[in-house]
């Protein structure tokens, strides 16, 4: 049985709107509108335990998963939703030890997801044209305990990328078609490019540019919808609200220079 120790990260779950990933410290206090919890009450308990706040409200103690950090992120931009991040990472084929690029890190939600997959032997090179985005992503990576796996840089990848031989590249910028040439040079042959865009107009421009470049093949476009179910005795149905359109995911593989799509 794994017991919670001082310095561990714990998800304090009160309800769907109140999920708090915290680093427990002796003498610390988590304050919520449902009452406070002393960190000393958490230390020594096994993950999966239950305790109550100062107002008598039940709280559950879980080991945080990747998605548990997302609601708590400091945000300066819209983030790539976990459903889309999961599909992109699966399609990319990256895993422990992979070398990966990402441009348009924004608030770092996708950065955290990728960094959690590549392990301590992998490296993620993250780029953005905004100093604020780089600072925010660094802060969020630190909260998630993944800062050591990521190298962040202030750079416009449309003008070039300073690494090569990458296994995959994730691109989330307004005009990805203008970055295809420079990003392709950073990928190894057969490396995967994943592009995320919110509108169908951007999809068209990107895919047409990919085909015309002669650098990419096996091109596909996906949209992922997610609907949760509400389960009550005698009343099981889809929830009234669902996560519908968030963005489109474009997948492509890099060809050898002598080949064509």
Protein Blocks (a to p, Z undefined) as FASTA:
>chain_A
ZZddehiacdddfblmlccdddddehiacddfebpadfklmgopaehiacddfkopacdd
ddddfklmmmmpccfbdcddfklmmmmmmmnopaehiacddehklnommmmmmmmmnomm
bccddddfbfklmmmmmmmmmmnopmmmpccddddfklocfbehifbdcdddfblmlmmm
mmmmmpcehiacddddfbfklmmmmmmmmmmnomaghiacdddddddddddehiacddfb
dcfdfbdcdddddddfkbcZZ
